[in-house]
Amino acid sequence: MRFTSEVYWDKGERILNEDSISLQEVRVKGEKVVFAVVCDGIGGLDYGEVASGFVTERMTEWFYKEALMMLKRHKGRRKIEKAGLRILYACNEEMVRFGTERGVKLGTTVTALLCKGRYYYLWHSGDGRAYRIKRKGFKGEIKQLTRDHVFKNGILVRCVGSFEWRRPDVRSGYMIGKNVFLLCSDGFRNRIGEERLKEALHPDLLQTRGQMAMHLREIALYVKQRGEKDNISAIAIGNY
């Protein structure tokens, strides 16, 4: 299994970039493992960039200290899923203490993806998204792997932060054929439809990191031209 991956990170029209991202690539017994995280600090609350950066950093530490060891020891799918939930719960508890001490509320969305061989694991809370674009026929196929945790008025109902704990969604799956996974903040996908995403990120177009970088930049430029003002973040991971 060969993986190719790339990131895009842009503060857009905002003064601060409250999105945080992490992309890690290592080898376990000769097999490449990819771990990606996209977090978006909740606008209108305190310390948005601190919240997203904290969870991104802690998830990355968890990947190196625990997840890799579990993969090396061939731990089962359920154990890996639960381990990811435990670290997110620990993040939430630490942020509750931080907020209580300072009399503030802070929170972040989180979408994290772990890929090894033909398997992937996904943890998600908030309104970021994860998509999978499959090489299926000439046009391909796109599927949203996450659900948006928001009310109809756009208010988040689930995140990681100094709030009542609400369990993130977790899922795992098996990759068949060529795929491209896209993890992104809402600023990246708000003003673009799935069909255009599918066309721009078709697996046949993203054979190299340079091609991925070019297409991610083109999508970001497109949404900016359509009036997007928010931070714009994305990670693309292709398997071949």
C-alpha positions in Angstrom: 0.0 0.0 0.0 1.4 3.4 -1.0 0.2 6.6 0.6 0.6 10.2 -0.7 -0.5 13.2 1.5 -0.4 16.9 1.6 -1.8 19.8 3.7 -3.3 23.3 3.1 -3.5 25.9 5.9 -4.6 29.5 5.4 -6.0 32.1 7.8 -8.2 33.5 5.0 -9.6 36.9 5.9 -9.3 36.4 9.6 -6.8 38.1 11.9 -5.9 34.8 13.6 -5.8 31.3 12.2 -7.8 29.3 14.8 -7.5 26.1 12.7 -4.7 23.6 13.7 -3.6 20.6 11.6 -1.2 17.7 11.9 0.0 15.2 9.4 2.3 12.4 10.4 3.8 9.6 8.2 5.8 6.8 9.7 6.6 3.1 8.9 5.6 0.2 11.1 7.4 -3.0 10.1 8.0 -1.6 6.6 4.4 -0.5 6.1 3.5 3.2 5.9 1.1 4.6 8.5 -0.5 8.0 8.1 -2.2 10.0 10.9 -4.0 13.3 10.2 -5.9 15.8 12.4 -7.8 18.9 11.6 -9.2 21.1 14.4 -11.1 24.4 14.2 -11.3 26.5 17.3 -14.9 27.6 18.0 -15.4 31.2 16.9 -16.9 33.6 19.4 -15.3 31.8 22.3 -12.1 32.5 24.1 -8.7 31.0 23.1 -9.9 29.4 19.8 -6.3 28.9 18.6 -5.3 27.5 22.0 -8.1 25.0 22.0 -7.5 23.7 18.5 -3.7 23.6 19.0 -4.0 21.8 22.3 -6.2 19.0 20.9 -4.1 18.7 17.8 -0.9 18.4 19.8 -2.4 15.9 22.3 -3.7 13.7 19.5 -0.3 13.7 17.8 1.4 12.7 21.0 -1.2 9.9 21.4 -0.4 8.7 17.9 3.3 8.3 18.7 3.0 7.1 22.3 0.0 4.8 22.1 -1.5 4.2 18.7 1.7 3.1 17.0 2.4 0.6 19.7 -1.1 -0.8 19.4 -0.6 -1.2 15.6 2.7 -2.9 16.2 1.1 -5.3 18.6 -1.8 -5.9 16.2 -4.5 -4.7 18.6 -8.0 -5.1 17.4 -10.2 -2.5 15.8 -12.4 -1.8 18.9 -9.4 -1.3 21.1 -7.9 1.3 18.8 -11.2 3.1 18.4 -11.7 3.2 22.2 -8.1 4.5 22.7 -8.8 7.4 20.4 -12.0 8.2 22.4 -10.1 8.1 25.7 -7.5 10.7 24.6 -10.3 13.0 23.4 -12.1 12.6 26.7 -8.9 13.5 28.5 -8.5 16.6 26.3 -12.0 17.6 27.2 -11.4 17.2 30.9 -8.2 19.2 30.8 -10.0 22.0 28.9 -12.8 22.0 31.5 -10.2 22.6 34.2 -8.4 25.3 32.1 -11.7 27.1 31.5 -12.9 26.8 35.1 -9.7 28.3 36.4 -9.9 31.3 34.1 -13.7 31.7 34.0 -13.9 31.1 30.2 -15.4 28.7 27.7 -13.3 27.3 24.9 -13.7 24.5 22.5 -12.7 23.0 19.1 -14.0 20.7 16.4 -11.8 17.7 15.7 -11.6 15.3 12.8 -8.8 12.7 13.0 -7.9 9.9 10.6 -5.5 6.9 11.0 -4.6 4.8 8.0 -2.6 1.6 7.9 -2.6 -0.9 5.1 -6.2 -1.3 3.9 -7.8 -0.1 7.1 -8.7 3.4 8.4 -10.0 4.7 11.7 -11.9 8.0 12.0 -12.8 10.1 15.1 -15.0 13.2 14.7 -16.8 15.9 16.6 -18.1 19.2 15.3 -18.7 20.6 11.8 -15.4 19.8 10.1 -15.7 17.0 7.6 -14.0 13.9 6.2 -14.8 12.7 2.7 -13.7 9.7 0.7 -13.3 10.1 -3.1 -13.1 6.6 -4.8 -11.8 5.8 -8.2 -15.0 4.4 -9.6 -15.5 4.9 -13.3 -14.6 8.1 -15.2 -16.2 10.5 -12.7 -15.4 8.7 -9.4 -17.6 8.6 -6.3 -17.6 10.9 -3.2 -18.9 10.1 0.2 -19.1 12.2 3.3 -17.8 10.0 6.1 -18.8 12.3 9.0 -22.0 14.1 10.1 -22.2 17.7 11.0 -23.0 18.2 14.7 -25.0 21.4 14.3 -28.5 22.7 14.8 -30.3 24.1 11.8 -29.2 27.6 12.9 -25.5 26.5 12.6 -24.9 26.3 16.3 -22.5 23.5 17.3 -24.0 20.8 19.5 -20.9 18.7 19.9 -17.2 19.6 20.2 -14.2 19.0 22.4 -13.8 21.7 25.1 -14.9 23.1 28.4 -18.5 21.8 28.0 -20.5 18.7 29.0 -18.8 15.7 27.4 -20.5 14.4 24.3 -19.0 11.3 22.7 -17.4 11.9 19.3 -18.4 9.7 16.4 -16.0 6.9 15.7 -15.9 4.6 12.7 -13.5 2.4 10.8 -13.5 0.9 7.4 -11.7 -1.0 4.7 -10.2 0.6 1.6 -10.7 -1.0 -1.8 -9.0 0.3 -4.9 -7.7 3.9 -5.2 -9.1 6.4 -2.7 -8.5 10.0 -1.6 -9.4 11.0 1.9 -10.1 14.7 2.6 -10.2 16.2 6.1 -11.2 19.8 6.2 -12.5 22.7 8.3 -15.8 24.3 7.4 -14.0 27.2 5.7 -12.6 24.9 3.1 -15.9 23.2 2.1 -18.6 25.8 2.9 -18.8 27.3 -0.6 -18.0 24.3 -2.8 -20.3 21.4 -3.7 -19.4 17.7 -3.5 -19.4 17.4 -7.3 -16.6 20.0 -7.6 -14.7 18.5 -4.8 -14.9 15.1 -6.5 -13.7 16.5 -9.8 -10.7 18.3 -8.2 -9.7 15.4 -5.9 -10.2 12.4 -8.2 -7.5 9.8 -7.3 -6.2 9.7 -10.9 -5.3 13.5 -10.6 -3.4 13.2 -7.3 -0.5 10.8 -8.0 2.1 13.0 -6.4 2.4 15.4 -3.4 2.9 18.3 -5.8 -0.4 17.5 -7.6 -2.2 17.3 -4.3 -0.8 20.7 -3.2 -1.9 22.3 -6.5 -5.5 21.0 -6.3 -5.9 22.0 -2.7 -4.7 25.5 -3.5 -7.1 25.7 -6.4 -10.0 24.7 -4.2 -9.0 27.3 -1.6 -8.8 30.0 -4.3 -12.2 29.0 -5.6 -13.9 29.3 -2.2 -12.2 32.7 -1.5 -13.4 34.0 -4.9 -16.9 32.9 -3.8 -16.7 35.0 -0.6 -15.3 32.7 2.0 -13.7 34.7 4.9 -13.1 32.0 7.4 -9.8 30.1 8.1 -9.3 27.4 5.4 -7.6 24.1 6.3 -7.4 20.7 4.6 -5.4 17.5 4.5 -5.6 15.1 1.5 -4.4 11.5 1.8 -4.4 9.2 -1.2 -3.9 5.4 -1.2 -2.8 3.5 -4.3 
